[in-house]
Amino acid sequence: MSSLQAWGGEPESLSHATPPGAEVSTKTEVLSAGAKVLQTHSPLSGFNVYLVGFHPMKDNPSLQLEAHHFCKVVNQDFMQCILFDGNTPKANLNGIEYIISEKLFNTLSPQEKHYWHPHNYEILSGELVAPHIPEPAQHTLMKTKINSYGKTWHVWDTGVYGRPGDKLPLGKPMLAWSFNHDGEADPGLVQSRDKAMGVDTPELRKRRQDLVPLAQPQMGVDALKGEFPRPTTSIPGIKNKPYPPSDQ
């Protein structure tokens, strides 16, 4: 998969949490400027795939976050992503995600598989987007991620539209999950993202229907079944695959 950049000239999605603290001093600014010139930033090179989606926390599905992924393609089967709560210079880093192919997922132990959430609903529903790159390129990117899985840890509840977050990263890291049925996302969550970023999720869902035949049953689709307060419905292409028996 080629690198796909979409970091400039797009609508801003603002953070919902501002950590307390003093303004950056002139001395710190000078040190930062020197570090920019003299120190390496090689590990950050290549994080040029920008995705936006949503995560409910597996142990607390009512806690739902909008996640701005800045990802690096390591190889065709593995991506690694830094997660932020927005796409401006003031965005807060609030998590990480690793994305693997179905092939790599199948090599995991039975216990490990329970940490990885399925991606097919995110793609086929139109909720996962690569903002403002040409639609053919976005469609190709989504096709490469059909049947993939993600392992996501959020370390900071930075809030979402209409709900303030914590001012600092508090508590234990939270294992995040994926939405897998219509009705699981809080009302207005997707619509608020779409309005802020100029995205049309229903239209993307229509355009991705040709990907439905490629979708295989995935483990974890029903992991949060019954954990949401609203009625939920399945969509074409999304089927649960039972987990294998765990080794004891």
C-alpha positions in Angstrom: 0.0 0.0 0.0 1.4 3.4 -0.9 1.7 6.3 1.5 -1.4 8.5 1.5 -1.0 11.9 3.0 -4.0 14.0 4.0 -2.6 16.3 6.7 -3.0 19.7 5.1 -5.8 21.9 4.0 -8.6 19.9 5.7 -11.2 20.9 8.2 -10.0 21.0 11.8 -11.2 18.6 14.4 -10.5 20.2 17.8 -9.4 18.5 21.0 -11.9 18.3 23.9 -9.4 18.4 26.8 -6.8 21.0 27.7 -4.2 19.9 30.3 -3.4 22.4 33.0 0.1 23.9 33.3 2.2 27.0 32.8 2.8 28.5 29.4 5.9 27.2 27.6 8.9 29.4 28.6 11.3 31.0 26.2 14.1 28.7 27.5 12.0 25.7 26.7 11.1 27.0 23.3 14.9 27.5 22.5 15.7 24.0 23.7 12.9 22.6 21.6 14.1 24.5 18.5 17.6 23.1 19.1 16.4 19.6 19.5 14.4 19.9 16.2 17.7 20.7 14.4 20.1 18.5 16.2 18.2 15.4 17.3 16.9 12.6 15.2 13.1 12.1 14.5 13.6 9.0 12.5 11.0 6.9 14.3 8.3 9.4 13.4 9.1 9.4 9.7 6.5 7.5 7.6 3.5 8.1 9.9 1.6 9.6 6.9 -1.6 7.6 6.7 -4.4 9.5 8.4 -7.6 7.7 9.5 -10.5 8.8 11.7 -12.8 6.3 13.5 -14.4 5.6 16.8 -13.7 3.3 19.8 -15.8 2.1 22.6 -13.8 0.8 25.6 -14.2 -2.9 25.9 -14.8 -2.9 29.7 -16.9 0.3 29.5 -18.7 0.5 26.2 -20.5 3.7 27.2 -17.1 5.4 27.1 -16.7 6.2 23.4 -13.9 8.2 21.7 -13.3 9.7 18.3 -9.8 8.5 17.3 -7.5 10.3 14.9 -5.0 7.7 13.7 -1.6 8.8 12.3 -0.2 5.5 11.0 2.9 4.0 9.5 2.7 1.1 7.0 5.4 -1.3 8.2 4.5 -3.9 5.7 1.3 -5.2 3.9 0.2 -7.1 7.0 1.2 -4.6 9.8 0.5 -1.0 10.5 1.2 1.0 13.7 -0.7 4.1 14.7 -0.4 7.0 17.1 -3.8 8.2 18.3 -4.8 11.7 19.0 -8.1 13.4 19.9 -8.0 15.9 17.0 -5.9 16.9 14.0 -4.6 20.3 15.1 -1.2 21.2 16.7 -2.9 21.2 20.1 -4.3 17.7 19.8 -3.6 15.4 22.7 -1.9 12.0 22.2 -4.3 9.6 23.9 -3.5 6.1 22.6 -1.9 3.6 20.2 -3.2 1.1 17.8 -1.6 -1.8 15.9 -3.4 -3.1 12.8 -2.7 -6.6 11.5 -4.0 -8.7 8.6 -6.3 -11.7 9.0 -3.2 -13.8 8.2 -1.3 -12.5 11.2 -4.4 -12.6 13.5 -4.6 -16.3 12.7 -1.2 -16.9 14.2 -2.1 -15.5 17.6 -2.8 -17.6 20.6 -6.5 -18.2 21.7 -5.9 -15.9 24.7 -4.3 -13.1 22.7 -7.1 -13.0 20.1 -9.4 -11.5 22.8 -7.4 -8.2 22.7 -7.9 -7.6 19.0 -11.1 -6.0 17.6 -12.5 -6.6 14.1 -12.6 -3.9 11.5 -15.1 -4.9 8.9 -18.1 -3.0 10.4 -16.0 0.1 10.7 -15.1 -0.1 7.0 -18.5 -1.3 5.5 -20.5 1.2 7.6 -18.5 4.1 6.3 -17.5 5.1 9.9 -13.8 4.6 9.3 -12.5 7.4 7.0 -9.3 8.6 5.4 -10.3 12.3 5.2 -9.9 14.3 2.0 -7.8 12.0 -0.1 -9.3 11.2 -3.5 -12.2 8.7 -3.1 -10.6 6.0 -5.4 -7.5 6.1 -3.1 -9.6 5.9 0.0 -11.6 3.0 -1.4 -8.4 1.1 -2.2 -7.0 1.7 1.3 -10.2 0.4 2.8 -10.1 -2.7 0.6 -6.6 -3.5 1.9 -7.9 -3.4 5.5 -11.0 -5.7 5.0 -10.8 -8.6 7.5 -8.0 -6.9 9.5 -7.9 -6.5 13.3 -6.7 -3.8 15.7 -5.2 -3.8 19.1 -5.9 -0.5 20.7 -5.0 1.0 24.1 -6.3 4.4 25.1 -4.5 6.1 28.0 -6.5 9.3 28.3 -10.2 9.9 28.2 -10.0 13.3 26.4 -13.8 13.5 25.8 -15.9 14.0 22.6 -18.5 16.4 21.3 -20.7 17.5 24.2 -18.8 15.5 26.8 -15.7 17.0 28.5 -12.8 14.7 29.1 -10.2 14.4 31.9 -7.7 17.2 32.2 -4.8 14.7 32.6 -4.3 11.0 31.7 -5.8 9.2 34.7 -6.1 5.6 35.7 -5.1 2.4 33.9 -4.8 2.0 30.1 -8.1 1.1 28.5 -8.4 -1.7 26.0 -10.6 -0.3 23.2 -13.0 -2.2 20.9 -14.8 -1.5 17.7 -18.5 -0.9 16.8 -19.9 -3.9 15.0 -23.6 -3.1 14.7 -25.7 -0.1 13.8 -27.0 1.6 17.0 -23.9 0.9 19.1 -22.4 4.4 18.6 -23.8 7.1 20.9 -26.4 9.3 19.1 -24.7 12.2 17.4 -21.2 10.8 17.7 -20.7 10.0 14.0 -22.8 13.0 12.9 -20.7 15.4 14.9 -17.5 14.1 13.4 -19.0 14.3 9.9 -20.1 17.9 10.4 -16.8 19.0 11.7 -14.7 17.3 9.0 -17.0 17.5 6.0 -17.5 13.7 5.8 -20.6 11.9 4.5 -20.7 8.5 6.3 -24.0 7.3 4.7 -22.6 8.0 1.2 -19.3 6.2 2.0 -21.4 3.2 3.2 -23.1 3.1 -0.2 -19.8 3.3 -2.1 -18.3 0.5 -0.1 -21.0 -2.1 -0.8 -18.7 -3.7 -3.4 -16.5 -4.7 -0.5 -19.2 -6.7 1.2 -18.4 -10.0 -0.7 -14.8 -9.8 0.5 -15.8 -9.7 4.2 -15.2 -12.9 6.2 -16.7 -13.7 9.6 -14.6 -12.1 12.3 -13.9 -12.9 15.9 -15.1 -10.3 18.4 -18.1 -9.0 16.4 -20.4 -10.1 19.3 -18.0 -9.4 22.1 -20.1 -6.4 23.3 -23.5 -7.8 22.4 -26.1 -6.6 24.8 -23.8 -4.0 26.4 -25.3 -1.0 24.7 -28.5 0.7 25.9 -30.1 1.1 22.4 -31.4 -1.5 20.0 -28.7 -2.7 17.5 -29.0 -4.1 14.0 -26.6 -6.0 11.8 -25.5 -4.9 8.4 -24.6 -7.0 5.3 -21.1 -8.5 5.5 -20.8 -8.5 9.3 -20.8 -12.0 10.9 -19.4 -13.2 14.1 -16.9 -16.0 14.2 -16.6 -17.9 17.5 -13.4 -17.7 19.5 -11.4 -20.9 19.7 -11.3 -22.7 23.1 -8.6 -21.0 25.3 -5.7 -23.0 26.5 -5.9 -23.5 30.2 
